[in-house]
């Protein structure tokens, strides 16, 4: 399970008369274990879409559903990774990962087993007893992702998770997320301003118009990636040099540039 569906979704902030229309007639389906990135101008409603799937916001019209059930509130089937790491500074890596598990009816031994698996998944074993201030930004975001994965969610919601990282660390984390998507796939809705990041990570990229945000077009990346054998490369720079990658990146940029008067990055 873990499919996502937006069905004729509008979102207005404020009153219907004087409010700001953020989203207009959003229709989008994300299949089970599919990785979809949303790009678009600043203020077009990308994060609002994610927050509605998370259950933090309600649509003004239409429905948002996960696994066929209308979303009305947050739930354990969905985990969110934010741009800011949101780690508790007084807790160790292991304790931060354990936070969500404490709300589940699990024995201490079962929690410990899940934590160890999450540490291994994110290559954090040697940092399990470190505190956030002792970690780099990239390592802190690894902890945040491990904290999401340990809950075993059907859906992973990622709101510009690498936006606060320096360029070099961001590339490393992109490569790490590709590895995760292959070895431990989840349904992923990924919000980003970075076109190259979207093309590298996603199975499909949804392009939004400027506000009020609409789905302008959706590009199939996975079929190109598989046909061209992108996965044989372990480094993002090798993929980015491929003609097929450059073509998709340029296609998305041209579509975004058509949104005159909008800020893309």
QUISUL-V960144 format. One record per residue. RES is the residue in one small letter. SS is DSSP state (H for helix, E for strand, C for the rest). PHI is phi as a letter, one per 20 degrees, with the letter a starting at -180 (* if undefined). D_CENTER is the distance of its C-alpha to the mean C-alpha in Angstrom with 2 decimals. Layout:
res,ss,phi,d_center
RES,SS,PHI,D_CENTER
RES,SS,PHI,D_CENTER
//
This chain:
res,ss,phi,d_center
x,C,*,17.50
x,C,p,14.02
x,C,f,14.30
x,E,c,13.03
x,E,b,15.57
x,E,d,16.20
x,E,c,19.99
x,E,l,21.79
x,E,e,19.68
x,E,d,21.14
x,E,b,20.40
x,E,d,23.22
x,E,e,23.28
x,C,n,26.86
x,C,f,29.79
x,C,f,30.00
x,C,e,32.80
x,C,d,31.66
x,C,f,27.90
x,E,d,25.19
x,E,e,23.56
x,E,e,19.87
x,E,c,18.96
x,E,c,21.51
x,E,l,21.64
x,E,f,18.04
x,E,c,18.29
x,E,b,15.47
x,E,c,15.23
x,E,c,12.56
x,C,f,14.51
x,C,g,14.48
x,C,m,12.53
x,C,e,11.36
x,E,d,8.31
x,E,d,8.07
x,E,d,7.08
x,E,d,8.87
x,E,c,11.34
x,E,r,14.43
x,C,f,17.00
x,C,g,16.64
x,C,n,17.31
x,C,e,16.59
x,C,o,14.52
x,H,g,10.88
x,H,f,10.00
x,H,f,12.81
x,H,g,11.36
x,H,f,8.39
x,H,f,11.23
x,H,f,13.43
x,H,f,11.45
x,H,f,11.35
x,C,n,15.04
x,C,e,15.37
x,C,c,16.75
x,C,d,19.08
x,C,f,19.70
x,C,f,23.10
x,E,b,23.80
x,E,n,22.45
x,E,c,20.27
x,E,d,16.74
x,E,c,16.94
x,E,c,15.24
x,C,l,17.49
x,C,n,20.17
x,E,d,20.43
x,E,f,20.10
x,C,f,17.72
x,C,c,20.05
x,C,a,18.65
x,C,f,16.07
x,C,b,16.61
x,C,f,16.37
x,C,f,14.71
x,E,c,11.34
x,E,c,9.81
x,E,d,7.79
x,E,d,7.03
x,C,e,8.45
x,C,f,9.88
x,C,e,13.11
x,C,f,13.59
x,C,l,15.62
x,C,e,17.84
x,C,e,21.39
x,C,f,23.67
x,C,e,26.60
x,C,d,24.92
x,E,f,24.58
x,H,g,21.55
x,H,g,22.87
x,H,f,23.44
x,H,f,20.02
x,H,f,18.50
x,H,f,21.26
x,C,g,20.59
x,H,f,18.62
x,H,f,21.05
x,H,f,23.96
x,H,e,23.26
x,C,e,23.69
x,C,e,27.20
x,C,c,27.22
x,C,f,30.03
x,H,f,29.85
x,H,f,30.26
x,H,f,27.39
x,H,f,25.07
x,H,f,26.35
x,H,f,25.75
x,H,f,22.09
x,H,f,21.64
x,H,f,23.43
x,H,f,21.29
x,H,f,18.06
x,H,f,19.95
x,H,f,21.01
x,H,g,17.64
x,C,d,16.38
x,C,l,19.90
x,C,d,20.70
x,H,g,24.04
x,H,f,26.18
x,H,d,24.38
x,C,g,24.36
x,C,d,27.01
x,C,f,25.93
x,E,d,24.90
x,H,g,22.00
x,H,f,24.55
x,H,e,25.62
x,C,d,22.28
x,C,f,20.77
x,H,g,17.55
x,H,f,15.91
x,H,f,17.50
x,H,f,16.44
x,H,f,12.71
x,H,f,13.68
x,H,f,15.28
x,H,f,12.39
x,H,f,10.37
x,H,f,13.76
x,H,f,14.26
x,H,f,11.32
x,H,f,12.53
x,C,f,16.10
x,C,f,15.80
x,C,l,15.33
x,C,f,12.99
x,C,f,12.94
x,E,c,9.46
x,E,d,6.38
x,E,d,4.40
x,E,c,2.46
x,E,d,5.26
x,C,l,6.82
x,C,f,6.98
x,C,d,9.81
x,C,f,11.55
x,C,e,14.26
x,C,e,15.23
x,C,f,18.21
x,H,g,18.10
x,H,f,19.39
x,H,f,17.15
x,H,f,14.05
x,H,f,15.46
x,H,f,16.12
x,H,f,12.64
x,H,f,11.40
x,H,f,14.29
x,H,f,13.52
x,H,f,10.07
x,H,f,12.07
x,H,g,14.67
x,H,f,12.63
x,H,f,11.43
x,H,e,15.18
x,H,e,16.79
x,C,b,14.72
x,C,f,12.67
x,C,c,10.54
x,E,f,9.34
x,E,c,5.64
x,E,d,4.49
x,E,c,2.67
x,E,d,5.40
x,C,b,8.00
x,C,e,11.79
x,C,e,12.52
x,H,f,13.87
x,H,f,14.67
x,H,f,11.26
x,H,f,10.04
x,H,f,13.25
x,H,f,13.17
x,H,e,9.93
x,C,e,9.72
x,C,f,12.38
x,E,c,12.59
x,E,c,11.91
x,E,e,12.74
x,E,d,14.83
x,E,d,15.81
x,C,f,19.23
x,C,f,20.20
x,C,g,20.87
x,C,f,21.46
x,E,f,18.27
x,C,c,18.84
x,E,f,17.24
x,E,f,19.48
x,E,a,18.74
x,E,c,16.42
x,E,d,16.98
x,E,e,17.22
x,C,e,16.13
x,H,g,16.63
x,H,f,20.32
x,H,f,20.96
x,H,g,19.24
x,H,f,21.36
x,H,f,24.47
x,H,e,24.40
x,C,m,23.52
x,H,g,20.68
x,H,f,20.00
x,H,f,23.46
x,C,e,22.35
x,C,e,20.87
x,C,d,20.46
x,H,f,18.18
x,H,f,21.31
x,H,f,23.15
x,H,f,20.64
x,H,f,20.52
x,C,e,24.31
x,C,f,24.45
x,H,f,25.89
x,H,f,23.45
x,H,f,20.46
x,H,g,22.44
x,H,f,23.33
x,H,f,19.83
x,H,f,18.81
x,H,f,22.05
x,H,f,21.64
x,H,f,18.40
x,H,f,20.07
x,H,f,23.16
x,H,f,21.43
x,H,f,19.86
x,H,f,23.27
x,C,f,24.93
x,C,e,23.39
x,C,f,26.37
x,C,n,26.43
x,C,d,22.68
x,C,e,20.93
x,C,e,18.32
x,C,c,17.43
//
